[in-house]
Amino acid sequence: MRAMWKGTVAFGLVAIPINLYAATENKGVSLRQVHESDGGRIQYRRYCSVEDVEVPYAEIAKGYEIEDGRMVVITDAELQSLPLPTQKTIEVLEFVPLAAIDPIFFDKAYYLEPQKSAVKPYVLLRDALHKSGHVAIAKVALRQREVLAVLRVHNDVLTMSTMLWPDEVRTPDFSFLQQDAPQVREQELTMAGQLIDSLAEPVFEPDRYQDSYRQALENLIDAKIEGEEVTTPPGVEQTAEVVDLISALQASVNAASRSKTPAKSSRKPAAAKAAEKKPPAKRRPTKSA
């Protein structure tokens, strides 16, 4: 992995120099825009609307448009010189339980690697965080933008998850929230609880799931490369509006129970069961020397 940022974790009076790495990557299949008739790639060029010329990337700066249409030009050097203490520092502000943070605020995840001179304070912060059961709330400036962040331990490594600011999370404005809530019967609530229980697992195991869309897209691409005929499978029929909620819940509970039955019964193979029913074989007498 290649470090995308180098700085310091400020933990009280302790400074921990670290390297920052992206903890996630996009595994989606990358598709380009092409001309459908001949497959030619669609290209986009950077043109200046004033001079009507193509502009090289090195000459492109940032701009802020004000109300009268004029543009305030800001260079990368001016952005780098902004007086932000978090430009090169992850500043720890407080410690809170992880459950106190709504997941809607989480954005991107990163790994923190200690530099050679900072392994001991790094391990100290990691172990102290793990023992406390808390996570650290911090501030950091990444890509010319200051964000909130959460420091926590994952697989014996300090990780940082950037967060959205409160005013970046939209307030839901749906008409049904202003209306009187529909009355849910106790029987319906009980059945919904049974459905949740039938699908409940003790831990989350992400390896149990796979990206079906990506697999189907890769199969389609492979088929086209091999020159095979591509057929479109029938789509999933849209279910009609649920009229009898109890019947739908009961059918869902039954389906969930059936899907779990083979997994439970497969703990002991049929051969093992058959072996248990057979009487133990008699030992043959050993020949004397």
C-alpha positions as CSV (number, residue, x, y, z in Angstrom):
1,M,0.0,0.0,0.0
2,R,1.1,3.6,-0.6
3,A,0.7,6.2,2.1
4,M,-1.6,9.0,1.0
5,W,-1.0,11.3,3.9
6,K,1.7,11.7,6.6
7,G,1.1,13.5,9.9
8,T,0.8,13.2,13.6
9,V,-1.8,11.9,16.1
10,A,-2.0,14.4,18.9
11,F,-3.1,12.5,22.0
12,G,-2.9,15.0,24.8
13,L,0.8,15.9,25.1
14,V,1.8,12.7,23.2
15,A,2.6,13.1,19.5
16,I,2.5,9.9,17.3
17,P,3.9,10.3,13.8
18,I,1.9,8.1,11.5
19,N,1.3,7.2,7.8
20,L,-2.3,7.1,6.5
21,Y,-3.5,4.5,4.1
22,A,-6.9,4.0,2.5
23,A,-8.5,1.0,4.2
24,T,-11.1,0.2,1.5
25,E,-11.1,0.0,-2.3
26,N,-13.8,-0.2,-4.9
27,K,-14.1,-3.6,-6.4
28,G,-16.8,-2.6,-8.9
29,V,-16.3,-3.3,-12.6
30,S,-15.1,-0.1,-14.3
31,L,-17.0,0.8,-17.5
32,R,-16.0,3.6,-19.9
33,Q,-18.4,5.7,-22.0
34,V,-18.1,4.7,-25.6
35,H,-19.9,5.3,-28.9
36,E,-22.4,2.4,-29.2
37,S,-22.0,1.9,-33.0
38,D,-18.2,1.5,-33.1
39,G,-17.0,1.3,-29.5
40,G,-14.9,4.5,-29.7
41,R,-14.1,6.1,-26.4
42,I,-15.8,9.3,-25.4
43,Q,-13.3,11.9,-24.4
44,Y,-13.7,15.0,-22.3
45,R,-11.3,17.9,-22.7
46,R,-10.8,20.9,-20.4
47,Y,-11.6,24.1,-22.2
48,C,-11.5,27.7,-20.9
49,S,-14.8,29.4,-21.6
50,V,-13.1,32.8,-21.9
51,E,-10.2,32.0,-24.2
52,D,-11.8,29.0,-25.9
53,V,-8.6,27.0,-25.6
54,E,-7.8,23.7,-24.0
55,V,-6.1,24.1,-20.6
56,P,-3.4,21.8,-19.3
57,Y,-4.0,20.3,-15.9
58,A,-1.1,22.2,-14.4
59,E,-2.8,25.5,-15.1
60,I,-6.1,24.6,-13.4
61,A,-6.9,26.2,-10.0
62,K,-9.9,26.3,-7.8
63,G,-12.6,29.0,-8.1
64,Y,-15.5,30.3,-6.0
65,E,-18.3,31.9,-7.9
66,I,-20.0,34.9,-6.1
67,E,-23.6,36.1,-6.7
68,D,-22.8,38.6,-9.5
69,G,-21.1,35.8,-11.5
70,R,-17.5,36.9,-10.9
71,M,-15.0,34.1,-9.9
72,V,-12.6,34.2,-7.0
73,V,-9.5,32.2,-8.1
74,I,-7.7,30.3,-5.3
75,T,-4.4,28.5,-6.0
76,D,-3.2,25.3,-4.4
77,A,-0.4,27.2,-2.7
78,E,-3.0,29.5,-1.0
79,L,-5.0,26.5,0.1
80,Q,-1.9,24.9,1.6
81,S,-1.1,28.1,3.5
82,L,-4.5,28.2,5.4
83,P,-3.9,28.5,9.2
84,L,-5.3,25.0,10.1
85,P,-3.6,23.2,13.0
86,T,-5.1,19.9,11.6
87,Q,-3.3,20.2,8.2
88,K,-0.7,17.7,9.5
89,T,-2.3,16.6,12.8
90,I,-5.1,14.3,13.8
91,E,-6.2,16.2,16.9
92,V,-8.0,13.9,19.5
93,L,-10.8,15.9,21.1
94,E,-12.7,13.4,23.3
95,F,-13.6,9.8,23.9
96,V,-17.1,8.3,23.6
97,P,-18.7,4.8,23.3
98,L,-18.9,3.7,19.7
99,A,-22.6,3.0,20.1
100,A,-23.2,6.7,20.8
101,I,-22.3,7.5,17.1
102,D,-25.0,7.1,14.5
103,P,-23.6,5.2,11.5
104,I,-25.1,7.7,9.1
105,F,-22.2,10.1,10.0
106,F,-19.5,7.6,8.8
107,D,-17.8,8.4,5.5
108,K,-14.4,6.7,4.6
109,A,-12.1,4.4,6.4
110,Y,-8.3,4.6,6.7
111,Y,-5.5,2.6,8.4
112,L,-2.9,4.4,10.6
113,E,0.7,3.0,10.5
114,P,3.2,4.2,13.1
115,Q,6.5,5.6,11.8
116,K,9.6,3.9,13.1
117,S,10.1,6.3,16.0
118,A,6.5,6.1,17.2
119,V,5.7,2.4,17.6
120,K,5.6,2.4,21.4
121,P,3.2,5.4,21.8
122,Y,1.1,4.0,18.9
123,V,0.8,0.6,20.7
124,L,0.0,2.5,24.0
125,L,-2.9,4.4,22.4
126,R,-4.1,1.3,20.6
127,D,-4.2,-0.9,23.7
128,A,-5.7,1.9,25.9
129,L,-8.5,2.4,23.4
130,H,-9.2,-1.3,23.2
131,K,-9.3,-1.7,27.0
132,S,-11.5,1.4,27.5
133,G,-14.2,0.3,25.1
134,H,-14.3,3.8,23.8
135,V,-13.4,5.5,20.5
136,A,-11.6,8.8,20.0
137,I,-13.3,11.7,18.3
138,A,-10.8,13.8,16.4
139,K,-10.4,16.5,13.7
140,V,-8.2,16.4,10.7
141,A,-7.8,18.2,7.4
142,L,-7.7,15.9,4.4
143,R,-7.7,16.9,0.7
144,Q,-8.1,20.6,1.6
145,R,-11.1,19.9,3.9
146,E,-11.4,19.6,7.7
147,V,-13.5,16.8,8.9
148,L,-14.5,15.0,12.1
149,A,-13.1,11.5,12.5
150,V,-13.3,8.5,14.7
151,L,-10.2,6.6,15.9
152,R,-10.7,3.0,16.9
153,V,-9.0,-0.4,16.8
154,H,-9.6,-3.0,14.1
155,N,-7.4,-6.1,13.6
156,D,-4.8,-4.7,16.0
157,V,-4.4,-1.6,13.9
158,L,-5.6,1.9,14.6
159,T,-8.2,3.0,12.0
160,M,-9.7,6.3,11.3
161,S,-13.2,6.8,9.9
162,T,-13.9,10.3,8.6
163,M,-17.4,11.7,9.4
164,L,-19.9,14.1,8.0
165,W,-20.6,17.3,9.7
166,P,-24.1,17.6,11.2
167,D,-25.3,20.1,8.6
168,E,-24.2,17.6,5.9
169,V,-26.8,15.0,7.0
170,R,-30.1,15.9,5.5
171,T,-33.3,16.0,7.6
172,P,-35.9,13.6,6.3
173,D,-38.9,15.5,5.0
174,F,-41.6,12.9,4.1
175,S,-45.3,13.4,4.2
176,F,-46.1,10.3,6.2
177,L,-44.1,11.7,9.1
178,Q,-46.6,14.5,9.5
179,Q,-49.6,12.2,9.3
180,D,-51.2,10.0,12.0
181,A,-49.2,6.8,12.2
182,P,-51.2,3.7,11.1
183,Q,-52.3,1.4,14.0
184,V,-50.1,-1.7,14.1
185,R,-51.9,-4.7,15.7
186,E,-50.1,-6.7,18.5
187,Q,-50.3,-9.8,16.4
188,E,-48.5,-8.1,13.5
189,L,-45.8,-6.8,15.8
190,T,-45.4,-10.3,17.3
191,M,-45.0,-11.9,13.8
192,A,-42.5,-9.3,12.8
193,G,-40.5,-10.0,15.9
194,Q,-40.6,-13.8,15.0
195,L,-39.3,-13.0,11.5
196,I,-36.4,-10.9,13.0
197,D,-35.6,-13.8,15.4
198,S,-35.6,-16.4,12.6
199,L,-33.1,-14.3,10.6
200,A,-31.0,-13.3,13.5
201,E,-27.3,-14.3,13.7
202,P,-25.0,-13.9,16.8
203,V,-22.3,-12.1,14.8
204,F,-21.9,-10.4,11.4
205,E,-19.8,-12.5,9.0
206,P,-19.3,-10.4,5.8
207,D,-17.6,-13.3,4.0
208,R,-21.0,-15.0,3.8
209,Y,-22.2,-12.5,1.2
210,Q,-21.1,-11.7,-2.3
211,D,-21.6,-9.1,-5.0
212,S,-24.1,-10.8,-7.3
213,Y,-24.3,-7.8,-9.6
214,R,-20.5,-7.7,-10.2
215,Q,-20.4,-11.4,-10.8
216,A,-23.2,-11.2,-13.4
217,L,-21.5,-8.3,-15.1
218,E,-18.2,-10.1,-15.2
219,N,-19.9,-13.2,-16.7
220,L,-21.6,-10.9,-19.3
221,I,-18.2,-9.4,-20.3
222,D,-16.5,-12.8,-20.5
223,A,-19.3,-14.1,-22.7
224,K,-19.0,-11.1,-25.0
225,I,-15.2,-11.6,-25.2
226,E,-15.7,-15.3,-26.1
227,G,-18.2,-14.3,-28.8
228,E,-21.0,-16.2,-27.1
229,E,-24.7,-15.3,-27.6
230,V,-26.0,-13.3,-24.7
231,T,-29.5,-14.0,-23.5
232,T,-31.4,-11.8,-21.0
233,P,-32.9,-13.9,-18.1
234,P,-36.5,-13.1,-17.1
235,G,-36.7,-10.3,-14.6
236,V,-38.0,-10.7,-11.1
237,E,-41.7,-10.1,-11.0
238,Q,-42.9,-7.2,-9.0
239,T,-44.9,-8.4,-6.0
240,A,-48.4,-7.0,-5.6
241,E,-49.4,-4.7,-2.8
242,V,-49.5,-6.6,0.5
243,V,-53.1,-6.8,1.6
244,D,-52.9,-9.4,4.3
245,L,-49.9,-8.4,6.4
246,I,-50.2,-11.4,8.8
247,S,-50.2,-13.9,5.9
248,A,-47.1,-12.2,4.4
249,L,-45.3,-12.3,7.8
250,Q,-46.2,-15.9,8.4
251,A,-45.0,-16.9,4.9
252,S,-41.7,-15.0,5.5
253,V,-41.2,-16.7,8.9
254,N,-41.8,-20.2,7.3
255,A,-39.4,-19.4,4.4
256,A,-36.7,-18.2,6.8
257,S,-37.1,-21.3,9.0
258,R,-36.8,-23.6,5.9
259,S,-33.7,-21.8,4.7
260,K,-32.0,-22.4,8.1
261,T,-33.1,-26.0,8.5
262,P,-30.5,-27.6,6.1
263,A,-27.6,-25.6,7.8
264,K,-28.6,-27.0,11.2
265,S,-29.1,-30.6,10.1
266,S,-25.9,-30.6,8.1
267,R,-23.8,-30.5,11.2
268,K,-23.6,-34.3,11.2
269,P,-23.3,-35.9,7.8
270,A,-25.5,-38.8,6.8
271,A,-22.5,-41.2,6.7
272,A,-21.8,-40.4,10.3
273,K,-25.4,-41.1,11.3
274,A,-25.3,-44.4,9.5
275,A,-22.2,-45.4,11.2
276,E,-23.8,-44.7,14.6
277,K,-26.7,-47.1,13.8
278,K,-24.4,-50.0,12.7
279,P,-23.2,-52.4,15.5
280,P,-19.5,-52.2,16.2
281,A,-17.5,-54.7,14.1
282,K,-16.0,-57.7,15.9
283,R,-12.2,-57.7,16.2
284,R,-10.4,-60.5,14.5
285,P,-8.1,-62.4,16.8
286,T,-4.5,-61.5,16.3
287,K,-2.1,-64.2,15.3
288,S,0.5,-65.1,17.9
289,A,4.1,-64.5,17.0
